[in-house]
């Protein structure tokens, strides 16, 4: 189940639509707002007050039509610039959906195969060795990249150059001088932006016309879908002029500074990050892409490849096998809301940049979706999404949420010593009655504060508190056997065999 909703954690037959009309009015009568949308409006205004955002934009899709699109608040945190449905925002990691589609176009064309490796296309890539052994690009397949199984240490070069050539330079050379693989490719799902940065580089390297990644996506994905208010470069957004400024962090020579108002000249556009999270768009345009995913357009992708985008490619190991990952999209078999679990399939993804936030949810069986873009760092618009689902969608009956049962017999599987490639270093797990404790000798050596008592979330997922902030630790391995890995997005620790 998706825990984001509860923790408040445009269709035409050819797949295109008139986004201008959809963005201009939700009901066709701007003088008399439709009261159906009042709960959603109220929730969005409340979420703006509760977050960094000064403004937000929303669109709702229902059976192929954007039935509602509205802007709220100000597009500038320090001025009165009304957000409209056409205002552009960064969509962050929702960009990954487009990068995945571009790769599957190459599969459709027979240019690449998903079991090809990174080394087949970027043989000069260098990577530091990791704790699990040599970091070999030849062990990382395109399937691994599109499903966050490449094993890469998650790193984002926010201060990087916006020159198109930097996509190649950073991923073939620069990244690998500092980082390697923190886990064995294919060992498990672990969200990491470099997977999609490298995927974008491969798309660029095999392009028959020698195009840069932004042009590949704009011409091969966005244009056929009629998505003329979605941009792959910041320079094009600036030329358009209808964009939001934001409140969050800006990159400087001394590192990230904030939270503060971020003027457009301080909004970064690193070419190395574009395939993972730098597209600009509107909520109505995001709903057009949702419509394409549900109904197709063979000028963009074959129906088989489109179905693969939203297929259950890999278990994320969260939510008791209810959450999977497709290609650039989370696939939930059910989802939670304040009234309980709803047993409806849900596609979703969130996006964050240094100062903007995207929320995107689709109920494919109900042909319904909602997108919210806001101009604050790390905003949580979960209450707004829930309000939209509760009042505008068919979410079906709720099933009571049952407390997770902890199988204490498995705790012995998790005991032992582990070593991480980055951040925490050594990890020692011991059993404490019906619970677990974790000690971090390398953190102890530098006096970094943490709570050694782990809090259970499920049998395999436990929460650790570092310096007052909780992080999840997932124990990965076969039941009845010693766990092989401890997984967190920021690090992966491999079991260290006991010394004799």
Order of alpha helices (4+ residues) and beta strands (2+ residues): alpha-alpha-beta-beta-beta-alpha-alpha-alpha-alpha-alpha-alpha-alpha-alpha-beta-beta-alpha-beta-alpha-alpha-beta-beta-beta-beta-beta-beta-beta-beta-alpha-beta-alpha-beta-beta-beta-alpha-beta-beta-beta-beta-beta
